[in-house]
Every structure is written in C-alpha cells, then in structure tokens.
Amino acid sequence: MSDVSSAQANEKEKATSSLLAPPADRRGIIQLGAVMGLLVLFLMPLVAGGYWIFTLGLCFANAIAIISVSFLVRYGGEVSIGHGVFVAAGAYTVALLEKYFGLSLIASLPVAAIVGACLGMIFAYPSRNIFGIGLSVTTMALALALPEILLHFSSVTGGYEGLYVKLDALPGMTKSLQRYYLPLAGLIIVVMLLMHFRRSRQAAALLLIRASVHAAESFGVRRSWARLSCMTLSAGIAAIAGAFLSFSSSTVSPNSFTLWTSIFLLVGSVVSLYSLSLWGSIAGGLFLTMMPLLLAGAGNWVPILYGGALLVVVLGVNALPAGIRARLEGGRV
Amino acid sequence: MNLSSIAKGQPLVIDDLCLSFGGNKVLQDITLTLEPGEISGLIGPNGAGKTSLFNCLTGLYSPQQGKIQFGPTPLNGLAPTQRAALGFSRSFQHVALCPELSAVENVMIGLERQSSAGWLDAFLPLARGRNERLSNRHLALAALGRLGVERVADESPTQLPPGMLRLVEIARAIAGSPRVLLLDEPAAGLNSVETRELSNALKMLRSPSLVLVVVEHDMDLIMEVSSIIHVLNVGRLLASGDPAQIRANPEVVRIYLGDDDD
C-alpha cells in the first residue's frame, strides 16, 4: 500500500482507537475508581447496619441472577421470561441437600450449578429450533408452571411454607457476614469467569452465530450447539444465584419464584443494560432489590411508582449520548 | 468424516446439479469440475446463480437433483458444519462479520475447525487454552498480513470501511488453511490499491492442495487471476475455458462482457 494511504490509515486508526478506548490517564482513573468501589464493598459491613448488610447480600445474589439473563441476551440473542425456574432449581437444591444430607452451601453450590445447567440443557434441547418471541413465551410457560409443581411435591419441597437454609457455610464468621460476603465473592468470581470466557473460541462462536447463522455454520459452528451451550451456561449461572439467594434469605418457598420473579429478573437485566460486568450487574441488582423497599410505604402507588422508576431509568439511559451509553453498556460483550 | 479422511489435492466435482425454489429454477444441469491448484473464476450477470451454486457447495442449499463430490467423498446430505470439517471455507457476498468481535477475533473463527480448547479452557486460565489462543491469534494476524490489513487487527468491524471489512472476511476464510475456498465477490467495495493487493494474495494462495473458486464482477481481476473461468447465465453453464477463450466467446461477450464498441 502507498505511503499516503498507509499514513491516512494510521491517522484513522488513531482516531478510531481514541473513540473505542479511553485515554491512559482516564483509564487509570476508571481502574482506581473500580478498586475504591471494591474496597467500599468489602468494608461495607464495618459501617452499615445489619438490615443493609442483609439487603446488599440479596442484591449481590440478584446481580448474579441478572447476569444469567443478560448472558442469554448477549450471547444467545434471546430473551427469557422464565429464568426464575433455574434460580429456583439452585435455591431448592441447596435447601434440599441441607435438609436430607446436612450439606452446607459450600458443598451444595457446585451441585446446584450442575442441576441448574442440566435443567437448562433439558429445556434447551426440545426448544433448540424456537427463536425470538416463541422462545420467550416457552420460558414463560416454565415460570407459570413452577409454583404448582413445587406445591404438588410439597412433601419434598415443604409446600407453601418452603424450606429453611440454616447451616453455616464458613465457620468462624457471623451469619450476617456470611450472607453478605459469600454472594459478593460469588458475584466477583462469576464476573471474572465470564471475562475470561469472553476471550474464548466458544464465546466468539456464540457471538458470530448470533450475528450470522450462515457464516457461523460455514465455519463449523452448529446452531443447535450454540443454543444448548448458551441456555445451559445461563441456567447454571441462574442456579448459582438461586443457591446464594436461598443462603442469604435463609428460606426458599414457591412465593419467591413466581412469574413475577422471572419478569423482574428481565427488568433488572434491562436496567443493567445487559451488562456482564460487576458494576452493571450490581446496578441491576440494586434496582431489583432496593426499589420495592424504597417504595414500600407508597401503598397502592407502588406499581405506578415502580413503573415510573423503570421508565426513568430506561428512557434516561437511552437519551444519553451514544459514547457514554456504549461505556455504560460495557462496550463489546 | 473429517479433513484427514480426504487426501490433499482432490477435485470438487459437480454433476448435473439442479436447484429450484418453488417453480423458479435457479440452477439447471450444472456439470463442472473444479480442480485443485487452479483458480477457477465464476462469472455471470446478476441472478445467474453464482451465489446459489456456492450455497449448494457449502451445504446451505440442498439441490433437488445432481451430485457434488469432493475427491471420493459425496457431499449430498452433509450439513454446512460437516463440510467445514472437510476443509470448506468461504466469504460472503454481503460481509458477515460479528460486530462485537475485533477484526482479528473474527479471523480467528476461521481456525475453529482446527481448535480443540474445551469448556474448562474457556472459563479458566489454563495453559492449553492460552497457548491455543495465542497461536490462533498469530495465524489470524498472518492471514490479515497476507492481505495487507494487519494494522486493523484490533479494530471493531463497526469502525472499518466496507473494503476493509471485505478483506477481513477473506482473511477469515483463508486463515484455517482450507482445502476448498469459495470467495464471493471478494473485490466488491475495494479501491484499486486494495484490489491489486487482493489479486496478489489470490495468486499466492494458489496451491496444489486447494480448490479456489472466485465469483467476481471485476473482469480485470478475474481475467488476471483465473486459470479457468466458468460462465453462468440464468442458472445454466454457458461456457468454460481459459480467460482468452472466454474473452473470445461471442455468446459470453453478447450476454455478459459486452462489446468494446457498446
């Protein structure tokens, strides 16, 4: 290529890279902010009261559940209105393993993840050729059926009353601290695993098949493999969230996993801008966990105010300049 | 069935191929042999069936009649992913890159069939996955380098002009050392410098173990790089021959190339 055109290309390269990546000093500030934010999260129990620690523990668990929904959107291009089912699978696995085998969260967490992933795979296989709204409605059917299934097997699931999760997971630490730090650690680990996953060939294959099925198939990526993988991973993450939710709230019951649970998870995912990052998912988790508490005194106005808050967040973010919005969304997946 | 089950340097034989959508006959009685070591040009007016033929070869379309055979291996009934495993690779008429992956990550997908890192490697920082990723990145950069666009490796496709996207997509197609390479209008959107680099790259790709087929409307390019040219017109094979024979074929000149006097 000629010197002129290569010089022009270099100029363009500099210009585009300045659009894509923040300059070094700003990147330093962002990293410093992230470290400070993490410090605040780790030191929070020293300054916040028990109620806030409890609520934030639930927020972290909800953030993982929101990531599971966002994962399906980002890598599968699909929307689920039934992820409460996979969250419930994780939650009930932890409660049942404690009830029948005396296992604490540390031992039951991997089992919960596997149970959730298996359920996801079982759901994904017959629905592997259903896409878009059809798949969303299919996931909704799962969410609608779940409470009745739990009640039908009440001798195992504890019926309306549900089951309790009481065992300590980390001996030597108070229960309230365990309920805070374990979901936080879980969230950080999930985010780190997904950051690593993003660089893998499997992630690239999933993203390509979302963009162009023909191109992906021409390079050996099967559509059914993509759907099975995506749903299995997403359901596994949801089950991990459920395991932490059951531990942090000390109880599981059918009321915790209605259709509304799944819808609110999707709302949280939208509020987080489908982010798979720590801060994005925490923003979604905070909205999901805190908004009902903040509006608790509003009586009949709760649904209206909740809807209003949701509109403000979604429309507000949409009104931001494209560059800021892209940064909030975390740029590429 | 995989790549190792087929000896290198096998021809791709198309025998009496017919494809129709409803009553619309897209391809009729196509019989031709695409030899390794040659660059085969495929030309014809819009709607002649060139891309449909590519789609039949890669398994995206299932012809109603006829056979496609790669060496001793019949391809009828094989899914696109199975043909990819045999070494088929292609670029698309409309660029099909993933906007959420960088240029080099898109090219690395061309190495998918020869990659083996598993799910554990995907989630955990294990040596095998890291080494494979590094090696694939080097190969992808080399493919971009062959087309003179290595400098855009870490750019997002959303930031690149159409000609550059086209070259990145071709780099993806050639990255995995394919046995059959099908390029659909590779020069569309390229400027003259980029077309020259593409032409050189195509000539360098010629190898005794590669069946290389190029669909193109840029006659200068196709005449320069092709050893043999097949001309399609309304779904039928109109003519086959070397560039000089095709230029001299009055039927081809009338239907597609046009007279200089026109």
Interface residues (C-beta under 8 A of the other chain):
Chain A: M1 S2 S5 S6 A9 N10 E13 T16 S17 L19 L20 L193 H196 F197 R199 S200 R201 Q202 A203 A204 A205 L207 L208 R210 A211 S212 H214 A215 A216 E217 S218 F219 G220 V221 R222 R332 V333
Chain B: T58 G59 L60 A79 P80 T81 A84 A85 F88 S89 R90 F92 A96 L97 C98 P99 E100 L101 S102 E105 N106 M108 I109 G110 E112 R113 S115 A117 W119 D121 A122 F123 L124 P125 G129 E132 R133 N136 G148 R151 V152 D154 E155 S156 Q159 R172 G176 V193 E194 E197
